[in-house]
Amino acid sequence: MATFLSHETCPTIKNILMLDSEGKRVAVKYYSDDWPTNTAKLAFEKSVFTKTQKTNARTEAEITMLESNIIVYKFVQDLHFFVTGGDDENELILATVLQGFFDAVTLLLRNNVDQREALENLDLILLCLDEIVDGGIILETDGSIIAGKVATHSMDDGAPLSEQTISQALATAREHLTRSLLK
């Protein structure tokens, strides 16, 4: 009997957060309906920040549990990076997503990873999030590939979001599918 990979067996990300040193939003992206309102999202961000702010996650990523979610996080300068998954997710996969996001941001900000630089380049950081996860499904975790795709997008500034973007998206999807089939 053939078994099919269901959505439940595919690792999913609930959110990716980048907060400042006071727990305020810099860049956030939610992929789950666990927090249906902006108020619920802000409350979650506050509780994540409060739970983790006394830890020293500067050299290695740390892991914590909150409201039956696994949160992997890392701090750099005045920025706090968080990746959240369900309590049944693999911590290593979440840590890989976190590291990919962190590496891509580091490359795009030319090693000036701080709040001011992040806010000045918010468009690049938001594009990063789109390259890493789509609808909760992990697309890419290699920081240099993510940064390369984001840099390519930002060089196309002025190009209309039209058929070209759709064909690029299809080409990327085809490439990912081919790569996954060849594994």
C-alpha positions in Angstrom: 0.0 0.0 0.0 1.4 3.4 -1.0 1.9 6.0 1.7 1.7 9.6 0.9 3.4 12.5 2.6 0.6 14.3 4.3 0.7 18.0 5.5 0.9 16.7 9.1 4.2 15.0 8.5 5.8 18.0 6.8 7.6 20.3 9.3 5.8 23.6 9.7 6.8 27.0 11.1 4.2 28.9 13.1 6.0 32.3 13.1 9.3 34.0 12.7 9.9 37.0 14.8 12.6 39.7 15.0 12.2 41.9 18.0 14.3 44.7 19.4 15.9 44.8 22.8 12.7 46.0 24.4 10.5 43.3 22.9 9.0 45.6 20.2 8.4 44.3 16.6 11.1 44.9 14.0 9.9 42.2 11.5 7.4 39.5 12.2 5.6 36.9 10.0 2.9 34.6 11.2 2.0 31.4 9.3 -0.5 29.9 11.8 -4.0 30.8 12.9 -3.0 30.2 16.6 -3.0 34.0 17.1 -6.0 35.2 15.2 -5.8 38.9 16.1 -3.1 41.5 16.2 -3.7 41.8 20.0 -3.1 38.0 20.4 0.1 38.2 18.3 1.4 41.2 20.3 0.6 39.3 23.6 2.5 36.2 22.3 5.5 38.4 21.3 5.5 40.0 24.8 5.4 36.6 26.5 8.2 35.2 24.3 10.3 38.2 25.0 9.7 38.2 28.7 10.4 34.4 29.0 13.7 34.7 27.0 15.1 38.1 27.9 17.2 36.9 30.9 18.9 34.2 28.9 22.2 34.7 27.1 21.5 33.3 23.6 24.3 35.2 21.9 26.7 32.5 20.9 24.4 29.5 20.4 20.7 29.3 19.7 18.6 28.5 22.8 15.3 26.5 23.0 12.3 27.1 25.2 8.7 25.9 25.4 5.8 28.4 25.7 2.0 27.6 25.3 2.8 24.2 23.8 5.1 25.7 21.2 8.8 25.2 20.8 10.7 28.4 20.3 14.3 28.5 19.1 16.0 31.9 19.5 19.2 33.8 19.2 20.2 37.4 20.1 22.6 39.7 18.3 23.4 43.2 19.4 19.9 44.8 20.0 18.0 42.2 17.9 16.3 39.1 19.0 15.5 36.4 16.4 12.8 33.7 17.2 11.4 30.8 15.2 8.3 29.0 16.6 7.0 25.6 15.8 4.4 23.3 17.4 5.5 21.1 20.4 5.7 18.1 18.0 8.3 19.8 15.7 11.9 18.8 15.5 14.1 21.4 17.3 16.9 20.9 14.9 14.7 21.8 11.9 13.6 25.0 13.8 17.2 25.8 14.6 18.2 25.4 11.0 15.4 27.8 9.9 16.6 30.3 12.6 20.2 30.0 11.5 19.3 30.4 7.8 17.3 33.6 8.7 20.1 34.9 10.8 22.8 34.1 8.2 20.8 35.8 5.4 20.2 38.9 7.5 23.9 39.1 8.5 24.9 38.9 4.8 22.3 41.4 3.6 23.2 43.9 6.4 26.9 43.4 5.6 27.6 42.2 9.2 26.0 45.3 10.7 23.3 43.4 12.5 21.6 45.9 14.7 18.1 47.5 15.0 18.9 50.7 13.1 20.4 48.8 10.1 17.5 46.3 10.2 14.9 49.0 10.1 16.7 50.8 7.2 16.7 47.5 5.3 13.3 46.2 6.4 12.3 45.4 2.8 15.2 43.0 2.5 14.4 41.3 5.8 10.7 40.9 4.9 11.8 39.4 1.5 14.1 37.1 3.5 11.1 35.8 5.4 9.2 35.1 2.2 12.2 33.2 0.8 12.5 31.0 3.9 8.9 30.0 4.7 5.7 30.1 2.6 2.4 29.4 4.4 4.4 27.6 7.2 6.2 25.3 4.8 10.0 25.7 4.9 11.4 26.5 1.4 15.0 27.3 2.1 17.4 27.3 5.0 20.8 28.2 3.4 21.5 31.8 4.4 23.7 32.5 1.3 21.0 31.2 -1.1 18.3 33.2 0.7 20.4 36.4 0.7 21.2 35.8 -3.0 17.6 35.5 -3.9 16.7 38.6 -1.9 19.6 40.6 -3.6 18.3 39.5 -7.0 14.8 40.7 -6.1 16.0 44.1 -4.9 18.1 44.6 -8.1 14.8 44.1 -10.1 13.3 47.2 -8.3 11.0 49.0 -10.7 10.1 45.7 -12.4 6.4 45.2 -12.1 5.1 42.3 -10.1 3.6 40.6 -13.1 4.1 37.5 -15.3 7.9 37.7 -14.8 7.6 37.2 -11.0 5.1 34.4 -11.5 7.5 32.6 -14.0 10.4 33.1 -11.6 8.3 31.6 -8.8 7.4 28.6 -11.0 11.0 28.1 -12.0 12.1 28.2 -8.3 9.3 25.7 -7.4 10.4 23.5 -10.2 14.0 23.6 -9.1 13.0 22.7 -5.5 10.8 19.9 -6.7 13.6 18.5 -8.9 16.1 18.8 -6.1 13.8 17.0 -3.6 13.1 14.2 -6.1 16.8 13.7 -6.8 17.7 13.2 -3.1 
